[in-house]
Amino acid sequence: MNIARLVLGAAILAAVSCGKTPTGPTASEPLPFVSESASMRYYHEPGDSVDVARQEIYNTWASERLGITVPQKIEYRKYRSRTDMGRYTGNSSTNGFAEPEQFRFHTIWPWDNHEVVHVYTAVVGRPSDFFNEGLAVSLQTDPINQNFSVIFNGQEVHGAARDYLSAGSLPQPISRIAASSGFRAVQNQELSYRVAGSFVLYMTERFGMPAVLQFFRQATNRDESLDAIRARMQSVFGVTLEDVEAGWLAMLRH
């Protein structure tokens, strides 16, 4: 498989990830444990594979970028297809999902640069889905190939947001989708994930990753209200949600 397909595959993962909570394993046998590294334990069926070298390089980059160390090894559970994932987890409606409380994620892809981020950031805090998915998308890079552009489904996220803005399809104001209910109400997940990724990437570029993680740390839960998000923006960054949005839009217009 060539590099372009692998990058695209990891990006597609994000577009359909994190959607539903699994109902529980249905396979008669557990997914086999295959190997472990300093950071992960790998599971997959005989004959299947994970690109361990690529994953380990990404893990090192992402954990250093976030400044986060998880207290135990993360389980990487790889399946050949959604159907196989469903047999083992009860969830066949997605290409991947994370169980951060178990330090575990499930995927049909041979390397992952999205779901693993949810495990890292859950150590800090869990804000609304807009910011949680946005931060995961904002870290979708390919360090083994020295490609640090943030790509989602084959397109760089700031570029995608610029296109949506030009076409009049960018959700505005951003307060419409900042809470989980609004974010999940957007039917075009490719658009919602790209927009969230661009917005949170802008936040890290403007305020720095430590401040963004402080914003995560002070979150109460994924169902926090828009008022709670506004108050935390003011508390952590000293500006309003609307001010951040204005800066983001100005960046997109240049």
N, C-alpha and C positions, 0 to 999 in steps of 0.2 A: 504494500500500500504506500502511495507517495505521501510526501509531507503535506501537500495541500489538502488531501482528503482527510488526513489525521487531524489537522487543525480544524477543518470544517466539521468533522465528526464530534470533536470535543465541544465545539460551539453549539451544534444542534442539540447536544445533551441538555444544555441550559434552557433551551426553548421549551422543553417539555418536562423539566425536572421539578421536584419538590411539590408536585401537585396534590397527591393524596397520601394519607397515612396507610401503610400496609395493614392487611387484616390478619396476617400471621402466616407462618410457613405451611405449605401444603405438600411439599415433596416428601416422599417416604424416607429419603436419606438426606443428611445434611450436606450442604455444599462442601466439597473437599477442601481442606487446608493444603496449600501447595508449598509455600515458602514464606520467609519473613526477612525483613531488613531492619535497619536501625529505627525506622519510623513506621513501618507497616507490616501487617500480616495479610498475605494474599490468598484468595480462595477462588477456585474455578473448577469446572468439570475437566476430566481427562481429555486431552486433545485441544483444549482451549488455551488461551495465553493472555498475558498482560505484558505491555511494554514497560518492564520494571525500571530499566535505566532511565527512560524518559520521565516516568512518574517520579522517581527519586530526585531527579534534578529539579523537577517542578516543585516538589515538596520543600526542598531546601530553599529555593527562591521565594516561594510563597510565605513560608514560616519566617524567613528573614525580613521580607517586605512588611509583614504584619508585626513582627517582633513578638510572636506568640510561640510558646512551647506547650504542646499538649502533654498531660500527665501520663499517658500510656500510648501504646501503639494503636494506630488506626487500622481498622479492618477494611480492606478493599475486596468487595465481593463482585466478581465479574460473571456475566451471563452471556450466552450466545445470542439471545433474542429476548424480546419482551415476554414472549410466551414462556420461555425458560425462567425468566425472573418471576413471573406469576406463579409458576409451580413451586418455587422456593419461598417466596415472600407473600403471596396472595395479591400482589400488585403488578398487573400487566399493562397498566394504562400509561406508562411513562418509560423513558429511556434511562432514567436514573433518579434516585432520591437518597437523601441522607437521614441517618438516625443519630444526630449528634450526641444525644444522651448516652448512647451505646458506643460512641467513638467508632462509628461504622457508616459506610455508604455502599450503595448498590448501583451498578451501572452495566450497560451492554457494550461500553466502549473500552478499547485496549489501553487507554490512559485517560486521565480525568483532570481537568483544570477548573472545575466548577463545584461539584458536590463536596470535594475534600475541603474547600474553603469554608463551607458551612460548619464543618466539624471544628476547624480552627477558630472561627469567630464565635461559636457558641460558648467557648471558654470565657469570652469577654461579656457577651450579652446578646439579647435577641430582640431587635426592634421590629417595626412593621415589615411586611413582605417587600415593599418598595425598596427600602434601604438594605434589607438582608440580601435580596436577590441582586440589587444593584452593586453591592460590594463584591459579591461572587463574580458577577459579570466583569466588573472593573479589573479583576485579576486574571482574566482569561488571556494569558500570554503563552508563549512557547519557548522557554528559556534554553532548551537543548539546541535550538536552532538560532539562538540570539535574536528572536523575534519578540519584541516587547510591545508591539502594537496590541491594543485591546480589540479582539475580533469576536463578533457574535454572528453566527450563521453567515460567515464569509465576508462580513463588512465591518470596518472599523467603527466603533460606536459613536464617536463624535461626528464622523462623516455621515453616519446614518441619521443622527439627530438633526444635522444640518439639512439633510434631504427632507425629513419630515417637516421641519420648520418651513422650508421653501414651498412644500406642497400643501401647507395648511393642515397637516394631519397630526402635528405634535400636540399632545394633550396639554391644554392650558386653561387655567393656571395649574401648576404642578400640584397644588393642594387637592385637586380632584382625584389624584391617584397616590398621594403620599401615605395614606392609611391603607391597611391590608385589603379592606373591602373594596375600595376604589381601584386598587391595583389589580386585584383578581377579577374585577368586573370588565376590564379591557379584554375584548375577545381576541384581538390580534396579539398573541403572546410574543411574537417576534418583535413587534413594535414596543410593547410594554417593557420587555427585558432590555432592549437596546436603549430606550430612554432612561430607564433606571440606572443602567450601567454607565451611560454618559453623565448623568447628573451626579452620581456618587463619585465617579472618576474626577469630575470637576471639583467636588468637595475635597478630595484628597490632594488635588493639585493646588487648591487655594489655601486650605487650612492645615494640610499635612495629615499623614496617617494616624499619629498618636491622638490628635484631636478628634478625628472621625471615630476611632475606637473608643474614646471617652464618650462620644455621642451614643455609641452602642452600649457602653457599660451602664449608662444611666437609664436605659430603656427598661420598662417593666415587663412587657410581653408583646407578642406579634399583633395583638388586637388593640394596641394602644390607640387612643383617640387622636384626632387631628390637633385638638387643643394641647394634648400632652406633647406631641411632636413639635408644635410651635414653641412651647415653653422650653423644651430641651434645646432647640436650636438657639434660642436667646441665651440660655444659661451656658452652653458649651462654647458657642462661636461668637456670642455677643452681637448677633444680627438676626433679622427675621427670616423666615422661610422665603418670603417674597424678595428679600434682598439677595439671598443666595440664588434664587431663580433668575433675578435680573442680571446678575453677574454671569450666570451660565448662558443665558440667551445672548448677552453681549459677546461672549466668547464664541458662540456658534455663528454669529453674524460676521465675524472677522476671518 
